[in-house]
Amino acid sequence: MLVTPNFHFHGDCEEAMLLYQKAFSGEITCMLRYRDANPEDYSADSRWDDYIYHAEMLLHGTRIMLSDMEPAVPAQRPSYLPLSLVVTMDTKEQVMQAFEAMKDGAEILSPPQSTTYSSCFLSLIDRFGNRWEIMTEQTLR
């Protein structure tokens, strides 16, 4: 199991990445824009094409993930921290087992699905107000 911090922004993710790159000698290893997302996973208004859909950086060997919040999320201080813990598992079955354990009382932000960067991805705010993203590394649909 791998736990990865995932930072969410309101349209300024790329600016934050450049800051982290400068501040921590970060290495940008992946940067997908909304226009890069497979329309079957996610399609945003074309005004969001240049915003970050999914990005990854290495900060001294530690991977962090970053993205601009979905266009539907208003640019105001959210009721939860704009940080989530990403737990990467080996199989879809493990992801689904974790989802079954955590879904009671949770707000499901993204139900289990295949995405551009994961064969099984889900996002939820647990009953304690913590945001989790649980996924596989696999990219095969």
N, C-alpha and C positions, 0 to 999 in steps of 0.2 A: 504494500500500500504506500502511496506517495501523497503527501498533503502539500498543496501549493497555494500561496496567497493569490487572490485575484482582485485587482483594483478596478473600480468602475468610475467612469467620468461622464461629465455632461458636455461632450463635444470637444474637450481639450486633452484627450488621451495622448495624441501624438506629441503635443507640447510637453506633457508630463514625462513621456518616454525619453524625450531629448534631455530633459532635466536630469532624470535618473541615470541616463547614459553618461552625462557629464559629471554628475555628483559621485557616482559609484563606479565609474568605468564600465558601465553596463554594456552588454552585447545584445543587440536586438537580433533574435533568432527566427522570429516569425512575425509578420505583420499583414493581416488580411483586412481589407476594407469592406464595407457593406456591399460594394459592387462586386467583390470577389466571392461572396456567399452564394452557394448554390440556391437558386430560387425555390427549390423544394424544401430547404431548411428554413430559409428566412428571406423575405423580400421586404425591404424598407422603401419608403418614399425616396425617389431619386435625389432629393436634396441631401440625403444622408450618404450618398455614394462614396464620398471621400473620408467619412469618419471611420474609426477603427472598430471592426466587427470582432476581431480576436487577434491578440498580439502576445508574444512571449519574449522575455528578456532573461539573461543570466546576469545575476549580480554576485560576482565572485563565486560562481559555481552554483548559486541557488536560483532556481527558476521561479519567476513570478509571471503571472498572466495579467493582462490589462485589456480593457475595452471601453468604448463609449457606450453609455446606457442606451437602451433602445429608444428610438425617437419618441415613443409614446410616453416615456417617463419624463414628467415635468422637471425643469431645471430649478429645483428648490431642494432645500436640505431634506433628505429622506428621513422616515421614521426609524430607519436602521442604518448602520454604518455602511458606506459604499464599498465595503470590503467583504469578500467572501472567502471561505476556505474551499479549495478545490481538492477533492480526493480522487485520485486516479487509480482505477482498479484494472485487473488483468482481463476480466470478462464481463460481458453484458449481464450474465447471471448474477455476478457479484454486485453490480450496480443496482440491479432490480431488487436484490435481497436487502441492500442498504435502504433503497427507496421504501420498500415495504415497512421496514423498521421505523423510518423517520416521518412517514407521510401523515400519521394521525396528528391532527391539530396544526398541521403545517399549511402555509400559503404556498401553493405550487406556482412558481414563476414560469417554469418551462417543463412540461411533462416529459417523461422519457422519450427520446427520439434520436435518430441518426442525424448528424450535422456534417458540415464540411470538414471538421477536424476531429470528429469522434464517432465511432459506430454506435455509441449509446451515451447520451448526455441528458442530464436533468438538473434543474435548479429549483431550490425551495428556501423559504424562510421557516425555520423550525418553530415549534411552539414556544421557544424561549426567545425568539427574535433574532436568531443567528442565521446568516445566509450561507448556504452550502451549494456547491456545484459538484456533482458526482458524475464521473465519466470514465470511459476507456480511452486508451491512446490510439486504438485501432481506427483506421480511416476507411476501411472497407465497409460498404453499406451492406 
